[in-house]
């Protein structure tokens, strides 16, 4: 079994929740939810985080807006794609930062590890 990029997992050595960003061989690279420090974990000490564990660290808690049906997400994504197609790297980077900031501010609570 492997974990797809973006999956929330628990590092059972410390009980920390992380989001998978990459894997190589028997090692998996994870990052604190919402961004932050990265660390490398042996695959053998990981397991998928439960919904309750994700809620405990503030991932999509009650009252946080879902991405589904968000009127701002498609517009921000379209602006990013248009900038990328236009070839202007500065505009593309600025649009990507705006898209990611919106996701963190509107759709997730700030926080780090559990």
Steps between C-alpha positions, in 0.01 A plus 500: 500500500616855426363838602404744229633855510262714704386220732498576873697243697611448860866455587441241773840562661387839635130508412545793259267550208659588170405532136688283250700708253727236346635149544820325403553132567417421860498868608213747481533880516221668697419859596303645788136565395456839337873529427803525718778268598566188296639174630586158365326192637556129446197361319464231766408749777222678306126445495214702355359767731140449607235768450506562876878552498473742206227693682715520817771692315250730329472349154157580361324544836139599534447857388784496249383551146527207265689545175201348324275782390744774601447789255857630539694176437417462127577866428836481678588175325404645161718806566792272585452286187467808277819645645682170443384486137608861451857412586551779754671321791442787744126514428482121521677495838284784635180324391615170654579671831152660498337162432691325778448784749126489433499126568681540832308803621149406389497121499731402787575617850857604570706253694786263497558159636261329736 
